[in-house]
């Protein structure tokens, strides 16, 4: 039995004891995300009970020592545990307090338990596939319907942060004060800041290969003089608890009663930031240039109208985040879409057989990947947008 499978069984034993579950049989089956997940090993857990069986899903930390310190992996895993054990409870209580209808509530995956042991951090939750959810094909840009329901989920999530601040201001202030973005992005590693930046240069040069020659110097100047954390992962005004990694693989969808629904997963980078940063991830990593040319303003309209509705259900004044503030924040953050294209887009568009490894002695240089045709089209589209809109 692998070490990670043993870790899962150890956590399950603890959960069963705490929740008085007496299984007849427990099957732990390794699975793969096909390139959608890099920080954990994944397992389906089938629990046979006397009456209704449990279908669970477990994630176990898998980042090797060579990368763990650089990306501050302990923060990643601790953050997800904190969201499920603390933030989710606060948000659920706020929705109950305001009698928000079930169909209008923000839905977290049902959480069963965790183990915080360093290097073996584990969380166990419901198996969303068994609940009818599935991932959108990350190698295909999302259509309007999927984008719209995802934006509605983000709006509900952000609205709950504003409600948290309204109803429990002291607790909100204390939590957000300690919720700074804690992952060291590849574009922010120490060797990049002190001038020994061969890795970052290689990532930028790899991305520039796909651009028209006349754009390369402009993009290089921006990429070599800015970092994602300069603005993208910081509040622009009052802090709001944001997801922090709203790329396509962190949303799952299902159709129920002829209505598409979305659920947000993977809260490892949740932090006190700006709502527009989540939109930047979601829009620029989930759509292509053609879609944005036709629907960009409509996407912002839909998000903001969904936010207003969610705020009203929570008895929060919608003026806490006006459409004018949203537009201002999006404009200020727009240039950073280019850096998302350099740092994050490669792992969104990579074929599963070429996905970088993070286990064992793997290092961050694994994330310098040769651009494929899909990446070339998507990154060129991001740069074209930023040039057309005067962002770079």
N, C-alpha and C positions, 0 to 999 in steps of 0.2 A: 504494500500500500504506500502511495506517495506521501511525502511529509504534509503537503497541503490538504490531501484528503483526510489524513489523520487530524489535522487542525480543524477541519469542518466537523468531523465526528465529535471532537472534544467540545466544540461550541454547541453543537446540537444537544449533546448530553446535558449541558448546563441549562439550555433553553427548556428542554423537556422537564427537567427537575423543577425549575422556577414556575413553569406554567402548568404543572400537573398533567403532562401529556404522557400517555403510556403506549408507545408504538409497538405494534406486533413485528414490524420490519422497517428498516431504514435503508434505502438505496441511494448512494451518492455517485452521481454520474458526471464526469468531466465534460465540459462543452467549450465551444469556441465562439468568439464574437466575429470571426472572419475579418479581423483588422479594425473593428470598431472600438476595441478596448485595449489599453496598454498597461494599466497599472495593477490589474488583479487577474488571478486565475478564477475561472468561473465553473460553477457546479449546479446541476439540477439535483434536487433532493426530493425523493418520493417517500413519503411517510405513510405506512399502512396502519390505519387505526380501526378499532372495532366498528365504528360507524362511518363517518366521512373522512376520506384520506386527505392528507395535506400535501400540497405541491409547493415546494419552496425553492429558493434560489440563493446561493451563497457566493460571496466574493471574498477571496483571500489575497492579501498583499503579495505581489510578486516582483516588485522592483528590486534589482540587485544592488549590492553595496556600492558599485562604481557610480551608479546614477542616483541612488537614494538621497545622498546628501545634497547633491546639486539641485535637485528638484524639490527638496524639502518634503520628502514623501511622508514623514511623520505628520506634518501639517495636513496633507491631503486626506489621509485616513482619519485623523482625529476630527477634521471638519465634517466629514460625512456622518460620523457617529454623532457628533454634536447636533447636526441638523435633524437627524431622525429621533434622537432622544430628548431634545430640548425645543428646537424651533417648531417642529411639526406639532408638538403638544400645545404650544402657545397659540399657533395659528388655528388649530382645531377648536380650541377654547374660544377664541375670538369669533369664529364663525358661528359656534353654538350660541354665544352671548347675543349675537345679532340675528339669530334665527334665519341664517342664510339657507335657502332651499338646497337639498342634497345635490340637485343637478347643477347648481351654480357654485359649488364649493371647489376649492383647489384640492386636488387629490394627490397625496403622497402614496407611494407603494406601501402596502401593509408591512410593518417592520416587526420582526420577531426577536432579534437579539444580536449581540455582538461580542467580540473579544478584542480588547485594545492592545494585546501583547505586541511589543515593538518587533517589527519584522514579520509578524504573522497576523496583522490586523484583519479582522473578519467581520462581515455583516451578513445577516440572514434575513431575507424578506420573502414576500410572496413571489411565486413564479408568474410573472405577468403574461407569459405566453399562454399559460393555462387559463388565464382570465380573458384571453382573446386578443391581447395586444401583440403587435409585431413592429419591427423596425421598418422604416422606409428604406429603400435601396439607397445607400449612401453614395453610390456612383451615379445616381440620377438626381437632377435638380428637382426640388419639390414643386408641386402644382399649387394653385391658389387655395384649394380646399384644405390641404395639409398645412400650408403656411398659416392660414387663417385660424385654425383651431389651436395651433401651437402658440400663436400670438395671444389668443384668448387665455391660454394657460399662464403665459408669462404675465399678462395683465393682472390676473387673479393673484399670482405670487407676489408681484410688486405691491398690489393694493394691500395685501396683508401686512407688509412691512410698514406702510403708512399707518395702518390701523394699530399695529403694535406700538408705534411711537405715540399715537394719540391716547391709547388706553393705559399703557404702562411706560410712561416717558423715562422714568429713572432706570428701569430695567433695560429698556431699549438703548438708552445712552451708554450704560455700562457694557452691554453686549457688543454694540457696534464699535465702541472704542477699542475693543480687543479683537475685532474681526477684519483687520487689514488683510489685504491680499498677501498670502504667505508663500506661494509657489515661486521659485526662482525660474523664470522663463529662460529658454535657451538664449533669447536675445538679451539677457540680463546677467548672465553668468559672470563670475569675477574676472575671468581671463579676458572677457570682452571689454569690461570697463577699464581694465588697466592697460589696454593697448595690445595685448597679445590675443588678437581677435580673428585668428585664422578660421576658426569654426564658423563664426558668424559671417565672415566674408564668403566662405564657401557656400553657406545657405543662400545668401543674397545672390551670389554669382549664378548659382544653380537656377534660381527663380528668374533672373534677368535673361537667361538663355532663351526663354520663350517669348520675350517682348520684341517689338519692332525696335530697330537700332536707335531711332531718334528718341525713344522713351527711356533708354537704359540709364543714361547719366542722371536724368531727373529722378528716377526711382532710386538709384544707388545713393544719391546725395541724401534723400529723405531717410532711407533705410539705415544708413550708417550714422545718422545723427539723432535718431529717435529710438525710444524703447516702448514696448507695449505698456509698461507700468507707468510711464510718464503721465498718462492721463486715462488710458482705457480701464485700468483696474482701480481707479480712485474716484471718490465722490466728486461730482461737479455741483457743489452746493451741499444741501443736507444729505447725510448718508442714507442709502436705501439698501436693504439686504437683497443682493442679486445672486443669481445662480453661478455666473462666472465662466461657464463653458457650454454655451448654448449651441453647440454644433449639432448637426442632424442626428448622429447616433445617440444623442442623449434625450431623444424624444421617441416615444412609442405610440402607436395609433391602433384603434380598433373601431369597427363600425357596429353600432348597437341601436336597434330600433330605427334603422335607416339613417342614423346620425353618426358622423365621424367624431371620435373623441381622441384626445391626446393626454398623455401622462408624461411628466418630466422625471428623469432618473439621473443618477450620478451627481451627488451634491458635494463632491470633493473640493471644489474651488469656490464654494459659496463664501461671500465676503461683503463688507460694507462698501458699496460702490455707487454706480449710476445706472438707472434703468436702461438708458440708451446703449450702454455697453453690451447688455444681453441682446438687444435688438441688432447691434452690429454683428455679433457672432451669428445669430440666427438667420439674418437676411443675407449677409455676404458669404457665409459658408454653406447656405442651403439652397441658393438660387443661382441662376446664371445671368449674364448681362442682358439677354433678350427679355427675360422675365422682369428684371428690375426696371428696364427702360419703360415697360408697359405698366408696372404695378407698384413702383417704389412708394409714391405718395399715398396710394391706396392702402398699402401695408401699414404705413404710419397712422393713417386715418383709422384703420380697423383696430390697431393696437390701442390707440388713445381712446376711442369710443368704448372699447371693452374695458379699459382701465376706469373710465368714468362710471360705467355701470357697476363695476366691482366695488369701487369706492362708496358709491351710494348705498349698496347693499350692506356695507359695513359702517354706515353712518359717518363717513369721513368726507369732508368738504373736497370736491374734485379740484379745487384751486391749489391743492398741495402739489400738483404736477400738471401744469397747464400745457396745452398744445404748443404754445409759444416756447415754453421751457424745453419741451421735447425737441422741437425743431432746432433750437439753439444748441442743445447737447449733441444731437446727431451731426450738426454742422461742425462742431468743435472736434468730434471724435472721428469724423469721416476719413481723414488721412490715415488713421490707424488701421483701416481696412487693408491697406497695403501690407502692413506688418502681419496681420492675420493671414494674409495670402502667402507670406514667406514662412511663417512659423507653424500655423495650424493647418492650412489648406493641404499641404503635402500628405498629412496623415489621414485626411478626409478622403482624398482622391486616390490613394495608393491601392493597388490590387492586393488582395489578402496574402498572396504568396510572397509579396515583396515588403510586407509590413515590418517595421523595425522591431527589434527585440529589446527588452529591458531587463531580462532576468540575468542572474549570475554576474559575469564580468563584462556584460554589454556596457557600452558607454554612449554618451550623447551624440557622438559622431555617426551613430546608426541613423540619426534623424536627418542626415544630409542625403537626400534621395534624388535619384535622377528623375527629372520631370517626365511624366507620361503625357499622352495626348489630351486626356481629360484635364489634367492640371494646367497644361498650356492654355487651353480654352478658358478655364475658369479664372486663372490668375490674370490673363490678359484682359478679361472682362472687368475685373475689379480695378485694375489700373486705368482702363479706359473710362470707367465711371468717375474715378477720382480726378482724372484730368478734365473730363467734360464738365464736372461740377466745380472745378477750380479748387480742389482740395490739395493738390500737390502741383 
